[in-house]
């Protein structure tokens, strides 16, 4: 019969619908767009392709630095959600509350080639993207107006991507979003009750159980959570306890790139390059040293859709057993 599982780190409930469960291979969409390798490496209309770069006023960072043969670039978003200019002004009027829309919105161009994807990049190339995240994240975090920095990637139309060229985004917010604060409060509550980090406890449990572990190295473990909200939902959790992604060492960053590449290739070859979102979940700016927080990476393939039940309840129905999703990804030849 169906089972309700709760993620102890987030307190979110999910219905594992065993009676509606599908075999992992049934989630492969063979009508998916052409694979990236079949496309041209250059698009004259793409603003991220080599030769189409915006002027120097738009570029914020390139790696390797001061090298015309860039591998990764960070540029200002042409249509930013927030404005970097101005003061953070709060307004209160009865039930009306507002804050001026100041902040950062930047785009990380992850590769020179138009027809590639993170699964096809090298470990070193992926590490440069993560380094760009860190470098720009530090700049944003030093701005007194910024409360939280979000690092994310939308891959494919279903995930919200509007451009094919591989890219990700960084947004510096003048507030810590409600969802972030609620997750932090749950982590704090667990720490106050037990004296230990809930994410460390979850990681220890997954390593002991091992049925949901996909891959691992000396610094990180990739697994499908016990209460995964959707099919093939993956967490990449550092073994070492740190609250902030910005505290990760260069060597550890390289190892994160290696394991992330492993997981992305399993998705690429196993599920025919599905659309997905990647989110780096890290501590708010003013909580870098909070003992109760533990940063990690969340990877959500868009192989199923949310509907009225999810919107109305805040719960999810997962039609794939987390153990089966992990076993399938472990079996993929990369």
N, C-alpha and C positions, 0 to 999 in steps of 0.2 A: 504494500500500500504506500501512498505518498508519505513523505517525511518532511517535517519542518526542522531546519538546522539554523543555528544562530552563530554568527561570527563573533567570537568573544572580544575581538579587538575593536569592532565598530558597533556591536550590538544589533546589527541588521539581521532580520530573519529572512529566510528564503525557503520556498517550497521546492523540494527536490521531487519532481513529478515522475515517479518511477513508472506509473501506468502510461504516461505519455512520452517516456524517455525514448530517444532515438539513438541508433548506433552512431558512434563518432563520425564514421565515413559518410553518413547521410547529411552532414552539415557542409560538405564540400559543394560549392557552387560552381558547376562547370560552365555556366553561362556568364561567368565573370568576365570582365573586360580583358583584352589581350595582355599577356604577361609583359612586363616592362622591357624584357630583352628584345621583343619584337618591334619596339618603337624606335624612332630615330634618337640619336644621342644629343641632338640639338634641335631646338624649336625656335625659329626666328621671332615668334610672338611671345615667348616666355620671358618674363622680366628677371628670372633667376639664372638663365643660361649665360655662359661665358660670352662676352661681347655685348650683352644687353644690360650690363650692370647700371644701376642708378648712379647719379653723380656722387662725389665724395661727401656731400652734405647728408646723404642717406646712410652711408656705411658707418658702422660703429666698431666693427672688429673684423679682422680676417686672420685665419690660421692656415699655414704658418704665418706669423706676423711679418709685415713688411715684405711680403713675397708676392710678386705679381701672379705667380702660379698658385693662387689660393686653392685650398681644399674645402674650407668652411668659411662662410661669411655671415655676419650678423648685421641686419639692416633694419631701419625704422619701418614699421608697417605703414603702407600707403594710406590705409583707412583704419587708423587706430581706434580702439574702443575707449581709450583714455588719453588725456592730454598731458604731456610732460611739463607744460608751463602752468604756472599759477600756484596758489596756496591751497592747502587743504582746509576748507571752511565747512563747519557743521551748522546745520539749521534744524531747529526744533519748533514745531508749531502744533500743539495738541497731538493728534495721532499722525501728523505728517513729519517725517524725518528725512533729511537729505544731507549728502556730502558732495562737495564739488568733485567733478570727475577727473581728478589729477592722478597720474600714474605713468606707467611705461607699457608699451606694446611693441614688441620686437619680433622679427622673423629670423630664424636660423636656417640659412641655406646649407643643406647637409652635404652636397656633392656638386661637382662641376657638371656631371653628365645628367641629361634630362631623363634618360631611360633607365634609371636605376632605382633602388629601394634599399633601405637599411639592411635587409636580409642578404643583399648582394654586395654590400660594402665589406671592406676588410675590418679587422678588429681595430687597427690603428686609425682608420677613418672614422669609425664610430666613436672612438675615444676623443677625437677632436671635437665632435659635436657635444659630448658631455663636458669637455673642458670649456667650450664656449658658453654652455649653460652656467657653469660655475663662475666664470669671469664676469659675465653680465649680471648674474645673480648677486655677486658681491657688490657691484656698483649700485644696483637697485636697493639692496638692503642697507646701504650706508646713507640712503636718503631718508631723512626723518619723517617724510610724509608717507612712507611705504610701511605697511603692516604685514603683508604676505606676498610671496613671489610664487607663481605657478608656472611650471615647466610642462609642456604637453605637446603631443604630436597627433594630428588627425591624418590618417592614411586611408584614402578612398572616399568616395562620395557618401556612403552610408555613415562614415565617421565624421563627416563635416568638412572634408578637404575640398577646396575649390580650384586648386592648381595641382597638376600632376608632378611637377619637379619636386624631388624630396626636400621637405622643409618641416620645421617645427616652430613653436612659438614660446615666448616668455612674456608673462604679464605681471607687472608689479602693481599691487592693489593698495588703495588707501585704507582698506579695512581687511580684517580676517573674516572670510565668508562663514556663514552660519554652519554649513556642513563641516568645515575645517574645525571650527570651535567645538562642535558637538563631538567629533572624533577625539579631539584633544581632551575634552572633559571626561570621556569614557576611559581614556588611557590614564588620566590622573586619578580617577576613582579606583581603577584596578590597582594602581601603584599604592594608593593610600591604604587599600584593604589588605594587600598581600606583601607590599614592600618590593615588588619586582615588576619589570616591564611586561605588559601583556603581549607585545610583539615578540619578545624573547621567548615567552612561554609558548606562543603559537608556533614559532620556529622550532623549538625543542620538540614539541609534539609531532610536527610534520616529519622531522628527522627520525623520530622514534618509530612512527607508523610506516613511513616511506611509500605508502601506496599512491600518494598524490605528488611525490617529488618527481620532477621532470629532468632536471640537470643541476649540477652544483660544481663549485670550485672552492679554492681555499678561503675566499672572502664572501661568497654569495650562494644562496640556494633559491632555485626557481621551482615553484610548486603551484598546483591548483588548490586554492583554499578549501577547507572542509565544507564551508558554507558559501561556495562560489555563487555569485549572483547570476551568472550566465555561462553558457558553454565555453570551455577553454579559457576562462578567466584565469590569468596567471599573476602571481606576485613574485617579484624578485627581491628578497630580503637580505640585507647584510648580516653576516654572522656577528660582527662587532657592533656593539650598541653605540649608536650616535643618534642625536635628535635631528641633525641638519645635514642635508646633502652637501652643503657648502663646506663641511668639515672633512670630507673624504680626501684621502691622500692621492697623489698622482698614480702611484702603483695600484691602489685599490680601484681607482677610476678605470684603469686599463683592464683590470680583471672584470669589472662590471661590463665593459664593452664586449669582452669575450663571451661572457655568459648570455648577455642580451642578444648577441649575434646568433648564438646557438639556438635560443628559443625562437627568434624571429625566422630562422631558416626552417625550423620544424613547422612553423605555421605556414610559411611560404610554400614549401614542398608538400606538406601534408594536407593543407586546406586550400590549395590553389590560390595563394596570395590574397587572403581575405582582407576586407577593410578592418581597421582596428584603431583604437585610441591608446596612447601611452601617456601616463601621468606620473610625474615624480612627486610623491607625497612626502612633504618635508615640513619641518616645524615653522611656525610663523616667525617673523624677523626677531621679535622680542622674546622668543622662547628657544633660542639656539642651544642653551645649556640645560634644558628641562630634562631631568632624569627619567621622567615617565614617557617621553616621546621617543620614537624610533622611526627613522625615515625608511622608505622603501619605494619600489617602482611597481605600478599597476598596469597591466597590459590586458585590454578588453577587446577581443575580436568581435566584430559586428556580424555574427552569423545567426542572430535571432533578433526579434523586435520587441520593444516594450509597447504596452497597450494600456487600455483603460484600467485594468486591475492594478498595474504598477503605479499609475498616476494616482489612483484613488486610495491605495493602501500604503504606498511607500515600500511595499514588499515586492519581491521578484519571484517568478516561476522559472526554474531552471530545468529544461527538458533533457539535460545530459548529466549523468552521474559524474561528479568530480573525479572519482577514482577511474572511471572509464576514459574521461578526457585526458587525464594524465598518462594513462597507459598508452593511449593512441599516440600522443605526442612523443613519448619515449620510444615508440616503435618506428618513428619516421626516420628514414635514412637521409642524412644531410651531407 
